[in-house]
Amino acid sequence: MGFVSILGFAHQLIEARLKPGEAAIDATAGNGVDTVFLARQVGAEGCVYAFDIQESALASTAARCAREVPDRQVELLHRSHAEMAAAIPEHWHGRIAAVTFNLGYLPGHDHSTITLPDSTLQALDSAAKLLRRGGVITIVVYSGHPGGETEAAAVDRWAAGLPQDGYQAMTYRFVNQRNHPPYVIAVEKR
């Protein structure tokens, strides 16, 4: 039996906290893997908000949701995750159970469109405020592409700088793999 994969670990952290009927956010919809996972967790009574700036990502996510979770409430937002606070309905502020990020670029598409430190940090600040007590943010960090190391360093600093009385932050990574393996930063609101 091997260790849990990076994405599997992020999903385990969310699964332990996200309950049916709650709300969750996929800050980087991509190909819809996390969106579908979150939709399964919240059930038919909950809702998921999925952000992406690329129409192709939202089309892929919409198709995956239609196939795999057609009875779930998923709102696809063609907006930057930096606009998260303004896009999430006010009644969910302080009540979001989970927010997930997969940084970098959309697999199988244009690698020149990447997440950027400024918008990511703004989104992370919003996510931390939107969380309910006991809620979790998972950030899968990819540093092996141009711009990835800069964003990874900024996200690492952000997590390390969170006040200890309000949040717990941890990292899960494989330390002996080559080629900039991804890792997870997880933040739980106290």
TIRO-944623 format. One record per residue: residue in three letters; x, y, z of N, C-alpha, C, O in turn. Coordinates in steps of 0.02 Angstrom, whole numbers, plus 50000, padded with zeros to 5 digits. Layout:
REM residues N
('ALA',(X,Y,Z),(X,Y,Z),(X,Y,Z),(X,Y,Z))
...
END
This chain:
REM residues 190
('MET',(50042,49941,50000),(50000,50000,50000),(50044,50062,50000),(50089,50068,50042))
('GLY',(50033,50107,49953),(50072,50168,49949),(50040,50226,49986),(49986,50220,50013))
('PHE',(50075,50281,49985),(50048,50342,50014),(49990,50368,49973),(49983,50350,49914))
('VAL',(49949,50408,50002),(49893,50439,49968),(49920,50491,49919),(49967,50527,49936))
('SER',(49892,50494,49859),(49914,50543,49809),(49900,50614,49835),(49862,50623,49883))
('ILE',(49929,50662,49803),(49920,50732,49822),(49846,50751,49818),(49818,50777,49866))
('LEU',(49814,50738,49761),(49743,50755,49753),(49700,50713,49800),(49651,50738,49829))
('GLY',(49718,50650,49809),(49681,50607,49855),(49683,50632,49927),(49634,50629,49963))
('PHE',(49741,50658,49947),(49748,50685,50014),(49705,50747,50022),(49670,50755,50073))
('ALA',(49706,50791,49973),(49663,50851,49975),(49590,50831,49981),(49553,50860,50020))
('HIS',(49570,50782,49942),(49500,50759,49944),(49483,50728,50012),(49427,50738,50036))
('GLN',(49529,50692,50042),(49516,50663,50109),(49504,50718,50161),(49459,50712,50203))
('LEU',(49543,50771,50157),(49534,50826,50204),(49465,50859,50195),(49432,50876,50244))
('ILE',(49445,50867,50134),(49379,50897,50120),(49323,50850,50141),(49276,50871,50174))
('GLU',(49329,50788,50123),(49277,50738,50138),(49263,50733,50213),(49206,50721,50233))
('ALA',(49314,50743,50253),(49306,50739,50326),(49268,50799,50354),(49246,50797,50412))
('ARG',(49261,50852,50315),(49231,50913,50341),(49168,50935,50305),(49124,50966,50336))
('LEU',(49161,50920,50241),(49106,50944,50200),(49047,50896,50206),(49052,50836,50192))
('LYS',(48990,50924,50226),(48930,50883,50239),(48876,50897,50187),(48875,50951,50156))
('PRO',(48830,50849,50177),(48774,50861,50132),(48735,50924,50153),(48724,50936,50212))
('GLY',(48715,50963,50103),(48678,51024,50116),(48720,51087,50123),(48694,51142,50126))
('GLU',(48786,51078,50127),(48830,51136,50135),(48851,51164,50067),(48832,51138,50015))
('ALA',(48889,51218,50069),(48914,51250,50008),(48990,51243,50006),(49024,51243,50057))
('ALA',(49016,51237,49944),(49087,51230,49933),(49106,51270,49870),(49063,51286,49829))
('ILE',(49170,51284,49864),(49196,51323,49808),(49254,51286,49775),(49300,51264,49809))
('ASP',(49251,51281,49709),(49308,51259,49669),(49336,51323,49638),(49307,51349,49591))
('ALA',(49392,51347,49663),(49419,51411,49642),(49451,51407,49573),(49464,51459,49542))
('THR',(49465,51346,49549),(49497,51336,49484),(49465,51275,49451),(49491,51220,49456))
('ALA',(49409,51285,49418),(49368,51230,49393),(49406,51182,49348),(49396,51121,49352))
('GLY',(49448,51208,49305),(49487,51164,49261),(49445,51116,49222),(49399,51136,49186))
('ASN',(49460,51052,49227),(49422,51000,49191),(49366,50970,49233),(49335,50921,49212))
('GLY',(49351,51000,49290),(49292,50981,49329),(49301,50925,49380),(49252,50904,49411))
('VAL',(49361,50900,49388),(49371,50844,49435),(49351,50864,49506),(49312,50829,49539))
('ASP',(49377,50920,49530),(49360,50942,49598),(49288,50966,49603),(49256,50955,49654))
('THR',(49262,50996,49551),(49193,51019,49552),(49146,50960,49563),(49100,50964,49604))
('VAL',(49156,50906,49525),(49114,50846,49532),(49124,50816,49602),(49075,50796,49633))
('PHE',(49185,50812,49626),(49198,50786,49693),(49159,50826,49745),(49126,50797,49788))
('LEU',(49163,50892,49742),(49128,50934,49790),(49052,50925,49784),(49017,50922,49834))
('ALA',(49027,50920,49722),(48955,50912,49712),(48930,50846,49742),(48875,50844,49770))
('ARG',(48970,50794,49737),(48950,50731,49768),(48947,50738,49844),(48903,50710,49877))
('GLN',(48993,50775,49872),(48996,50783,49945),(48937,50824,49972),(48910,50808,50025))
('VAL',(48918,50877,49936),(48864,50921,49962),(48795,50893,49949),(48746,50915,49979))
('GLY',(48790,50844,49904),(48726,50813,49890),(48678,50859,49852),(48697,50914,49831))
('ALA',(48617,50836,49845),(48566,50873,49807),(48544,50938,49842),(48520,50984,49809))
('GLU',(48553,50941,49907),(48530,51000,49945),(48584,51054,49951),(48568,51112,49967))
('GLY',(48646,51037,49938),(48701,51086,49943),(48715,51119,49876),(48678,51108,49828))
('CYS',(48767,51159,49874),(48785,51191,49811),(48860,51201,49806),(48896,51204,49856))
('VAL',(48883,51205,49744),(48953,51215,49728),(48959,51274,49681),(48921,51280,49633))
('TYR',(49005,51318,49695),(49022,51374,49651),(49090,51359,49621),(49139,51348,49658))
('ALA',(49095,51359,49555),(49158,51342,49520),(49179,51400,49476),(49141,51423,49434))
('PHE',(49240,51424,49488),(49268,51481,49452),(49319,51459,49400),(49357,51412,49411))
('ASP',(49320,51493,49343),(49375,51487,49295),(49371,51545,49247),(49317,51568,49230))
('ILE',(49429,51568,49224),(49432,51622,49176),(49430,51597,49104),(49422,51636,49057))
('GLN',(49436,51531,49095),(49438,51503,49027),(49371,51469,49011),(49347,51426,49048))
('GLU',(49341,51491,48956),(49278,51461,48935),(49284,51387,48922),(49238,51348,48935))
('SER',(49342,51365,48895),(49351,51294,48881),(49350,51253,48946),(49325,51197,48947))
('ALA',(49376,51281,49000),(49374,51247,49065),(49303,51240,49089),(49283,51187,49113))
('LEU',(49265,51293,49084),(49195,51290,49107),(49154,51243,49065),(49110,51209,49091))
('ALA',(49167,51240,48999),(49131,51194,48956),(49148,51121,48975),(49104,51079,48978))
('SER',(49211,51108,48989),(49232,51041,49010),(49201,51023,49077),(49177,50967,49086))
('THR',(49200,51070,49124),(49170,51059,49189),(49095,51048,49183),(49067,51003,49216))
('ALA',(49062,51087,49142),(48989,51079,49132),(48973,51010,49104),(48926,50978,49126))
('ALA',(49012,50988,49055),(49000,50922,49025),(49011,50867,49077),(48971,50819,49080))
('ARG',(49063,50872,49116),(49077,50822,49167),(49021,50821,49220),(48998,50767,49240))
('CYS',(48999,50879,49241),(48945,50883,49291),(48880,50853,49262),(48844,50818,49298))
('ALA',(48865,50867,49199),(48804,50840,49168),(48806,50764,49166),(48754,50732,49175))
('ARG',(48864,50736,49154),(48872,50663,49151),(48871,50631,49221),(48838,50579,49231))
('GLU',(48907,50661,49268),(48921,50628,49331),(48879,50650,49391),(48867,50610,49436))
('VAL',(48855,50712,49390),(48815,50737,49447),(48758,50781,49421),(48753,50840,49440))
('PRO',(48716,50754,49378),(48664,50796,49346),(48613,50825,49394),(48580,50874,49378))
('ASP',(48606,50795,49453),(48556,50817,49501),(48583,50864,49553),(48549,50879,49602))
('ARG',(48644,50888,49544),(48676,50932,49594),(48672,51005,49572),(48668,51021,49513))
('GLN',(48673,51049,49623),(48673,51121,49610),(48745,51145,49603),(48781,51151,49652))
('VAL',(48765,51158,49541),(48832,51183,49527),(48824,51247,49486),(48792,51248,49434))
('GLU',(48854,51300,49512),(48853,51364,49476),(48922,51377,49448),(48971,51384,49485))
('LEU',(48927,51380,49381),(48990,51392,49348),(48997,51467,49337),(48953,51499,49309))
('LEU',(49053,51495,49359),(49064,51566,49355),(49123,51582,49311),(49180,51564,49326))
('HIS',(49110,51617,49256),(49163,51637,49210),(49194,51701,49237),(49185,51756,49209))
('ARG',(49231,51693,49291),(49261,51748,49326),(49326,51725,49358),(49337,51665,49367))
('SER',(49369,51773,49373),(49430,51758,49410),(49413,51738,49481),(49366,51764,49511))
('HIS',(49452,51692,49508),(49442,51675,49578),(49457,51734,49624),(49437,51734,49682))
('ALA',(49491,51785,49599),(49503,51846,49637),(49438,51882,49652),(49435,51923,49698))
('GLU',(49386,51868,49615),(49320,51900,49624),(49274,51858,49668),(49214,51870,49671))
('MET',(49302,51809,49702),(49264,51762,49742),(49217,51795,49792),(49158,51779,49795))
('ALA',(49242,51842,49831),(49202,51873,49884),(49140,51907,49855),(49086,51903,49884))
('ALA',(49147,51940,49798),(49091,51975,49767),(49043,51926,49733),(48983,51940,49729))
('ALA',(49068,51870,49711),(49026,51823,49672),(48985,51776,49716),(48932,51752,49694))
('ILE',(49008,51762,49776),(48973,51715,49820),(48916,51752,49855),(48927,51805,49884))
('PRO',(48855,51726,49852),(48799,51760,49885),(48813,51774,49959),(48843,51733,49994))
('GLU',(48791,51831,49981),(48805,51855,50049),(48785,51805,50103),(48820,51798,50153))
('HIS',(48730,51768,50092),(48707,51722,50144),(48755,51664,50156),(48750,51629,50206))
('TRP',(48803,51652,50110),(48853,51600,50119),(48917,51625,50151),(48960,51585,50169))
('HIS',(48924,51691,50158),(48986,51718,50187),(48992,51694,50259),(48946,51701,50299))
('GLY',(49050,51665,50274),(49062,51637,50341),(49032,51568,50351),(49033,51541,50406))
('ARG',(49004,51539,50296),(48971,51474,50302),(48997,51423,50251),(48970,51367,50247))
('ILE',(49046,51441,50212),(49074,51395,50162),(49114,51341,50198),(49155,51356,50241))
('ALA',(49102,51278,50180),(49135,51222,50214),(49202,51203,50184),(49246,51180,50219))
('ALA',(49210,51214,50118),(49273,51194,50086),(49285,51236,50024),(49239,51252,49986))
('VAL',(49348,51253,50014),(49370,51288,49953),(49431,51250,49928),(49478,51237,49966))
('THR',(49431,51234,49864),(49489,51198,49836),(49519,51237,49778),(49484,51267,49738))
('PHE',(49585,51234,49774),(49623,51267,49722),(49670,51215,49691),(49698,51174,49726))
('ASN',(49677,51216,49625),(49729,51180,49589),(49765,51232,49547),(49739,51254,49496))
('LEU',(49823,51251,49569),(49859,51307,49536),(49897,51283,49474),(49908,51223,49465))
('GLY',(49916,51331,49433),(49954,51315,49373),(49914,51328,49311),(49884,51381,49304))
('TYR',(49913,51279,49265),(49878,51287,49202),(49827,51231,49193),(49829,51180,49228))
('LEU',(49783,51239,49145),(49731,51190,49130),(49763,51132,49092),(49785,51141,49035))
('PRO',(49764,51072,49121),(49795,51015,49087),(49761,51001,49019),(49700,51002,49013))
('GLY',(49804,50990,48970),(49779,50975,48903),(49760,51035,48862),(49733,51029,48808))
('HIS',(49774,51095,48888),(49757,51157,48853),(49818,51203,48851),(49874,51181,48861))
('ASP',(49806,51266,48838),(49857,51318,48832),(49896,51325,48897),(49867,51344,48948))
('HIS',(49960,51311,48895),(50002,51316,48955),(50024,51387,48970),(50056,51400,49021))
('SER',(50008,51434,48926),(50028,51503,48939),(49977,51539,48983),(49993,51592,49011))
('THR',(49918,51512,48991),(49868,51540,49037),(49876,51503,49103),(49860,51444,49110))
('ILE',(49902,51540,49152),(49917,51510,49217),(49886,51552,49273),(49868,51610,49263))
('THR',(49880,51521,49331),(49861,51560,49390),(49920,51605,49409),(49978,51586,49399))
('LEU',(49905,51663,49436),(49956,51712,49452),(49954,51731,49526),(49901,51730,49556))
('PRO',(50012,51747,49554),(50014,51760,49626),(49965,51813,49651),(49931,51802,49701))
('ASP',(49959,51869,49616),(49916,51923,49641),(49843,51901,49647),(49812,51911,49699))
('SER',(49816,51871,49594),(49746,51850,49596),(49737,51791,49643),(49685,51785,49676))
('THR',(49785,51747,49645),(49780,51689,49690),(49780,51711,49763),(49740,51686,49803))
('LEU',(49824,51757,49781),(49827,51781,49850),(49762,51817,49869),(49737,51810,49925))
('GLN',(49735,51856,49823),(49671,51889,49836),(49616,51837,49847),(49575,51844,49892))
('ALA',(49616,51784,49805),(49566,51731,49813),(49575,51694,49879),(49526,51677,49912))
('LEU',(49636,51680,49898),(49649,51646,49961),(49626,51687,50021),(49597,51660,50068))
('ASP',(49638,51753,50019),(49613,51796,50073),(49537,51793,50077),(49509,51788,50132))
('SER',(49504,51795,50019),(49431,51790,50018),(49408,51723,50044),(49361,51719,50084))
('ALA',(49440,51670,50021),(49421,51602,50042),(49425,51595,50118),(49381,51567,50149))
('ALA',(49479,51621,50148),(49488,51616,50220),(49431,51652,50257),(49410,51629,50310))
('LYS',(49408,51707,50230),(49354,51744,50262),(49286,51711,50251),(49242,51714,50294))
('LEU',(49277,51679,50194),(49214,51646,50178),(49202,51581,50217),(49145,51560,50226))
('LEU',(49256,51550,50240),(49251,51485,50275),(49211,51490,50340),(49212,51540,50375))
('ARG',(49177,51435,50354),(49146,51427,50420),(49200,51399,50466),(49252,51376,50444))
('ARG',(49186,51401,50530),(49232,51371,50578),(49236,51296,50564),(49184,51263,50556))
('GLY',(49295,51269,50561),(49306,51198,50545),(49309,51185,50470),(49322,51129,50449))
('GLY',(49298,51237,50430),(49303,51230,50357),(49375,51226,50335),(49421,51242,50374))
('VAL',(49386,51204,50274),(49454,51191,50249),(49465,51221,50180),(49419,51222,50138))
('ILE',(49525,51245,50169),(49549,51264,50103),(49604,51215,50085),(49650,51203,50124))
('THR',(49600,51186,50025),(49655,51144,50000),(49683,51178,49938),(49646,51201,49895))
('ILE',(49749,51181,49935),(49783,51214,49879),(49833,51164,49852),(49884,51149,49884))
('VAL',(49821,51138,49792),(49869,51095,49759),(49915,51142,49719),(49893,51176,49673))
('VAL',(49979,51142,49737),(50028,51188,49710),(50072,51152,49660),(50101,51100,49675))
('TYR',(50076,51180,49600),(50120,51155,49548),(50173,51208,49534),(50156,51265,49518))
('SER',(50236,51190,49542),(50289,51240,49534),(50334,51228,49473),(50381,51266,49463))
('GLY',(50321,51177,49434),(50366,51157,49380),(50358,51193,49314),(50394,51178,49267))
('HIS',(50311,51240,49309),(50301,51277,49247),(50326,51349,49256),(50336,51371,49312))
('PRO',(50337,51385,49201),(50359,51454,49208),(50310,51495,49250),(50250,51495,49236))
('GLY',(50335,51527,49301),(50294,51566,49347),(50271,51525,49407),(50247,51554,49456))
('GLY',(50276,51460,49404),(50252,51417,49458),(50290,51425,49523),(50260,51424,49576))
('GLU',(50356,51431,49519),(50396,51438,49580),(50380,51503,49616),(50378,51505,49678))
('THR',(50369,51556,49578),(50352,51621,49608),(50285,51617,49644),(50278,51641,49700))
('GLU',(50235,51586,49612),(50170,51579,49643),(50174,51533,49704),(50144,51547,49755))
('ALA',(50210,51479,49699),(50217,51432,49755),(50247,51467,49815),(50223,51459,49871))
('ALA',(50299,51507,49805),(50331,51543,49860),(50282,51592,49892),(50280,51598,49953))
('ALA',(50242,51626,49851),(50193,51673,49878),(50139,51637,49919),(50119,51662,49972))
('VAL',(50116,51581,49894),(50064,51543,49930),(50093,51514,49995),(50059,51514,50046))
('ASP',(50154,51489,49992),(50187,51464,50053),(50191,51519,50106),(50175,51507,50164))
('ARG',(50212,51579,50086),(50217,51635,50133),(50148,51654,50160),(50141,51667,50220))
('TRP',(50097,51653,50116),(50029,51670,50138),(50007,51622,50193),(49983,51643,50246))
('ALA',(50014,51557,50181),(49992,51506,50230),(50032,51512,50295),(50002,51509,50349))
('ALA',(50097,51522,50291),(50139,51527,50351),(50122,51590,50391),(50134,51592,50451))
('GLY',(50096,51641,50358),(50080,51703,50392),(50010,51707,50422),(49993,51757,50452))
('LEU',(49970,51655,50414),(49903,51656,50443),(49907,51656,50519),(49950,51622,50547))
('PRO',(49864,51694,50552),(49867,51696,50625),(49849,51628,50655),(49798,51598,50638))
('GLN',(49891,51604,50700),(49883,51537,50730),(49818,51532,50770),(49790,51477,50775))
('ASP',(49795,51586,50799),(49733,51582,50838),(49671,51576,50794),(49617,51560,50819))
('GLY',(49678,51589,50730),(49620,51585,50685),(49622,51527,50635),(49571,51506,50610))
('TYR',(49683,51502,50622),(49691,51452,50569),(49746,51403,50587),(49793,51419,50624))
('GLN',(49740,51342,50560),(49795,51294,50560),(49814,51284,50487),(49770,51277,50444))
('ALA',(49878,51282,50473),(49901,51272,50405),(49954,51217,50404),(49997,51215,50449))
('MET',(49951,51173,50354),(49999,51119,50348),(50014,51105,50275),(49978,51126,50230))
('THR',(50068,51068,50265),(50090,51048,50198),(50098,50973,50195),(50121,50941,50242))
('TYR',(50077,50944,50138),(50087,50873,50124),(50124,50869,50058),(50099,50891,50007))
('ARG',(50183,50840,50059),(50223,50837,49998),(50270,50776,49999),(50287,50749,50051))
('PHE',(50289,50756,49939),(50339,50704,49931),(50406,50739,49921),(50413,50780,49876))
('VAL',(50455,50724,49963),(50517,50762,49964),(50574,50730,49924),(50626,50761,49915))
('ASN',(50564,50670,49899),(50619,50638,49861),(50601,50624,49789),(50630,50580,49757))
('GLN',(50552,50662,49762),(50534,50653,49691),(50564,50709,49650),(50572,50766,49673))
('ARG',(50582,50693,49588),(50611,50741,49542),(50556,50779,49505),(50497,50763,49510))
('ASN',(50578,50830,49469),(50535,50867,49422),(50479,50906,49456),(50422,50906,49431))
('HIS',(50493,50937,49511),(50445,50982,49544),(50377,50950,49556),(50327,50973,49527))
('PRO',(50373,50898,49597),(50308,50866,49608),(50260,50915,49643),(50282,50957,49682))
('PRO',(50196,50909,49629),(50147,50952,49664),(50144,50935,49738),(50165,50881,49759))
('TYR',(50117,50981,49776),(50107,50970,49847),(50043,51005,49868),(50015,51047,49832))
('VAL',(50019,50988,49928),(49958,51017,49954),(49973,51061,50014),(50011,51042,50059))
('ILE',(49944,51120,50014),(49940,51161,50074),(49867,51159,50095),(49823,51170,50054))
('ALA',(49855,51144,50158),(49787,51142,50184),(49781,51191,50242),(49826,51196,50284))
('VAL',(49725,51225,50244),(49711,51275,50296),(49643,51259,50326),(49594,51253,50290))
('GLU',(49642,51254,50392),(49579,51243,50426),(49564,51304,50470),(49607,51329,50506))
('LYS',(49502,51328,50466),(49482,51385,50508),(49462,51360,50577),(49423,51313,50583))
('ARG',(49490,51392,50629),(49475,51373,50698),(49412,51406,50722),(49391,51396,50779))
END
